Amino acid sequence: MPVRIGDQFGRQQLDHVEDVAQTMPVECGTHGHPCDACGAGVRGQSKGVHLGGGPATITTADLADLHAAVLKGCGAPADGIIADPLSCTWDPAAIRCEAGQTSTSDDYCLTADQVATLRRIYAGPTDENGKLLYPGYQLRGSELNWAGIITSATATGASGDISFVRETLRYQIFDSPQPTLTYKDVKFTAAYYKKVMAPGEGMYDATDPDLKSFKAAGGKLILWHGLGDQHIPAVGTMAYYKAVEKVMGGSAATQGFARLFLLPGVAHCGGGQGPDTFDALTAMTDWVTMGEAPSSLTTRSVDSGGNTTATRPVHPFPYVAKNTTGGPANDVGSYTPVRSTAEANLALNRLGSFRSGYETVGNWVHGEWVVSKGKA
């Protein structure tokens, strides 16, 4: 997975570089594939969409109508962009079908199984005690981006995440290949979580929040993540950034060298419904050469002809851009920063933690692969 590997490389190299602009950084490691993907709701939703291992209860054909219902339930503005999706707690049961009702595009409703599926997707995978197996879950408003990844075209078709899960379980997690495993073999227990985490967490994980050496070297870090990311939920990146704040002495101390920007409606590495084009390089250059930390980034929507059709600011976490002027939704000047209570107060009840000291490094030594302790 290039994004997680990129973050792992960046995390291990922070002591040796000065400035980094990191795209969608946090998948959080080994459990990013098997536990959250199979975990009824975050990445693969293999057991979430396929309740009990049966046919998919939500398919790609549902997404447009579902998304419209979510926008209405979350009170989205006319442009259809939810600026602060973490604050939306819309319950799919709000559009549960009445007895005898048949769902249509004009009168869309959900079956009981569909309500259960969506609740799992929005809540994230948990163990037998209700603890998250992955520090994140799909945010409301991301539904249009699920096509082909979380949902399949048909009830019996395979989603992209089923393939991710299968190959990861078979050939990445354990010390030897397990070529017959599928998502149905994943157990949602604390014991199984430890089983899949233990073999490779030191090599694969990117969860160390201690950036003291990087900061001491004068480093600057810009993180960004699309809030509509269908592959790696942005909640994990928020949780990681909050862990960095805790280790580095609080919000103000962290923002002095590292800032997180969250892009509403933007899918994995770009695309989606929100403005997804911006210039992080200039922001980084100004920060390093002139000491001007970015108080905002201007994001743009660009059409196929290269024309800018909308502009919108994004502000450092935990602030979101709100249209307080009544001006055009596609004009950056219509917005002001507003502190998101949901983002600022984010707390996850989960297995695992963001910590130091787990890292290992592998090297070939005289023809043998030798794994040794990494950062102390």
N, C-alpha and C positions, 0 to 999 in steps of 0.2 A: 504494500500500500504506500505509494509515493509520499503522501502527505505525512503519515506517521513516521516513515523512515526519514523524511526530510527534517521533521522535528527532532527525531532522535539524533541525527547527525548534527543539527544545529545545537541541541542541548549539550552534546558531548564536546562540541567545539567552542562553546561560549567563552571558555577561558583563553582562547587563542585568537579571537576576532574582536573587533571593536563595535561594529554596528550591524544589526540584522533587521530586515523587514520580513516577517514570517507570515505566510499565508495559511489560514485555517489550521492552526498548529496542533491541536490536541486531540488525538484519538485515544490517548492514555494507555496504549500498549497491548499486551497479549490478549486481554479480555475484550479488546475492541472488536474482534471478529467473532469468537464463538459465543461468549456470554451475552453481549448486548445484541448481536445479530440474531441469534436464535431466541433471544430473550423476550419474545412477545412484545417487541415494541420499539427498540431504538434503532438498530441499524439494519438488520435483515428482516426482522419481524416474521421470520420463518414460521415460528410457532404462534405468533400473534395473528397474522393474516390467515394462516392455516390453523384455525382453532382445533386442538386435539389431533393435529396431523391430517385433518381432512381437507376438502377443497377450500380454496381461498374464499373468505367471506367478503372481502373488499377487493375489487379489481380496478384496473385503470379506468374503466368506463364510469366508475363512481366518482372519480376525483374532482371533476369540474363542479358537479352539484354539491358534493361535500364541501369543497372549498368555499363556494358561495354561502353555504350555511354557516361555516366557521367565521367568515368575514362579518356576516350579520350578527352572529352571536358574540363576537369580540368587539363589536362597535367600530369596525374599520371605517376610515374615511372613504370618500368617493373614488380615490385612486387605487383602492384595494390593497394598500400597504399597511400592515400592522407594525407600528414603530416599536412597540414594546410587547412582543408576544409572550414573554415570560409572565407578564401580569394577567394574561387572559386565562381564565379557568373554565371556559365553556365546556359543558358536559354534553357528549353526544346523545345522551338520553333525552335531551330537549327536542330532538326530532325523531324519536322512536315512533314507529308506525302504530297507528291505532288498530284495534281489532278489525280485521277485514280490509284494511287499507293496503293498496298496492302502490309501491313507490314508482313515480314517474319523474321525468325531468321538471315538469311543471309543479309537481307536488312531491318533492323528494323526501323520503323518510328512511329510517334504518330498522332492520330487524334486530331482535334481541342479541343474536350472535354478532351482528355488525357493531352494535353498541359496545359489547364486551371487547371486541377486537380493537376498536378505536381507543377505548379507555386504556388498554394495555399499551398501545403505541404512544399515547400521550403521557403515560405514567412511567414507562421504562421497565426493564426486566428486574425482578426481585428474587431473593432466595426464600426459603421456607419461613423466615422471620420478617419478611417485608423489607429487607435491606436491598438497595439497588446493587446490581452486579456490575453496573457501569455508571460513571458519574454523568449521566445525561439522559435525555429523552427527546423525542420529536416535539418541536414547538408548533402550536396552532398557527396556521397560516402557511405551512410548508407543503400542503397536500398536493398541489399541482406538480411538485418536483418529485413525487414518489414514483411516478410512472416508470416501469421497467426495473426499478431498484427495490422498492418496498413492495410494490404491487406488480402483479403479472397481468397480461392482457386477458387471460381467461382464468376461470376458477381452478382449472387443473394444470395451468402452465407454471413454469418456474420463473421466479423473480431473479434479478441479478444478485441479490443478497444470499439467496440459497446457494448459488455457486461459490460466492466468497466463503461462506461458512463451510461448505463441503471441503473445499481444497485446503483451507486453513486447518481444519480438524485433522485431515488426513496426512498432511505433509509439513506442517509448520509447528504445531503446538508441542507434540510429543517427541521423545528422543528417537523413536523409530517410526517409520510410516505405518499408518492405520488406514489402508485403502478402502475399507468397507464402511467407515463411519459416515453418518449423515447428521443433519441438524436434529433429527429425532433422537439421537443418542445423547444429546446434551441434557444434563440434569440441573435443575434450578435450585441448587443447594449450596450452602457455604462450603461443604466438603468438596464438591465438584469444582467450585470456583478455585479453591486452593490447588486442586489437581491440575487444572489447565494453566494456572498462573506460575506454578513453581518452576517448571523446566526452563522457561525462556524469559522470565521477566527481567533478569539482569541484562540480557542482550537486547531485548526488543522494546522495553518500556521507555517512556519519555515523561516521567512524572516527578522529577526532582524540582522543587520550587526554590532551591537555594541558589540565587544568582549573585551572591556577594562578590565572587571573584570577577565576574563580568562587569558588575557595577564599579568595582574598585579600579578596573582597567580603563574606565571612562566610557564603557559601552552604552549604546542606546538601542532600544528594542521597540519596534512597532509590530504589534500583533493585530490581525484582523480575521473576522469570521463572518460568513453569511448566516443570518438567522433562519434562512429557509433551507439550510444544508440537509439534504436527504441522505447523505452518507455518514457524516460525522456530526452529530448534534452540537450546536454551539454552546449548550449548557456545560459541556465538559470543559470547554475553553474558559468560560466564565469561572467555573469552579477552580481550575488551575490558577487563573490569575488571582483569585481571592487567596489561594494558598501561598502564592508569591508575596502578596501583600502582608500576610501574617508573618512570614519568615523575614521579610525585608524591612519591617518596622512600620507598617501601615500604608494607607492609601497615598498620602502625600509623598512619603519617602519613595514609594514604588513609582509613582508618576514622574518623579524626577529623572528616571532613566528608562521606564517601560510603560507603554500605553496600549490599551486594547480598544479596538474599534469594531463595532458590530453593525453589519449592513442589513437593514430590513429587507425581507423578500428575496435576498440573494441566495442562490443555490450553491452547490459544491464547487468551489473554485471559480465561481462566476455563473452567469445565466440566472434564470429565475424571473421574478416579477419586479424586482427593485433595481435601481441604478447600481451598476456593478463595475464601472470603470473609474479609476482614480489614480492619482500620482503620489505613490508612497515614497518614491525616490527623492523627489524634491523636498518633501516633508522631512525625510531623514537627513538630507544634505543640509537643510537650514538648521536643523536641530544640532547637528555635529559641528558645523562651521560657524554658526552665528549664535548658538545657544537658544534658539527659538523653538521650544517644544510645541508640537502641533496641538492646538486647542480644538481643531476640527479638520476633517478632510472633506473635500467636495467630491461627491460621487456623481456620475453621469450615466444616463441611458443613451446609447448610441445606436442609430438604425443601421441597416445594411449599407447605406450610402456614406456612412461615416459622420452623419449629422447628429448633433446632440439634441435629444428630444425632451430631456428632463434633467434637472440638477437637484441634489439634495445633500445637506450636510450630515456627517456622522461625527459624534463627539466621543471623547474618551469614556469608557466604562466607569461608573454606571449611569451615564447621562444619555438620553435619547433626544432626537430632534422632534419637536412638536410644532405644528403650524398654529402659532398664536396670533398671527396677523390677519388671518382670513384671506391671505393672498393665494395665488395659484399654487397648487400642490406640486407642480413641476418646476418651481422656482426656488433656488437655494435661499433666497432672501426672505422667504415666508416663514422660516423656522427659527426657533430659539432652543437652547439646551434646557432640558428638564430632567431632574434627577429621578431615576427609576427606583422606586422603593423595592420592587420585586428583585431587580438585579442586585441592589446594594445589600439586601437581606437574604440572598440566596444561601441556603444551607441544605446539604444533601445527607440523608441517612443511608450510608452505603458501606459495602465491604471494601477493604483496601483503603489506601491513603496516598496523598502526595507527600513524598518523603525523600530523604537523601540516603546514600549508603548501599543501595541495592545494585548499582551498576556493575556490569562485568564487561570485559573486553576480550575478543577472540582474535588470535593470530596463528598463522602457520609457523611452526617451529620444527625444523628438521623433518619436514614432511608430515607433521602431525598438527591437528587443530587443538590449540591449547587455550583454555579459557581461564583468565585471571581476574582478580579484583580490579574494578575500575576506580571511580572516585571514592575516596575514603569518607 
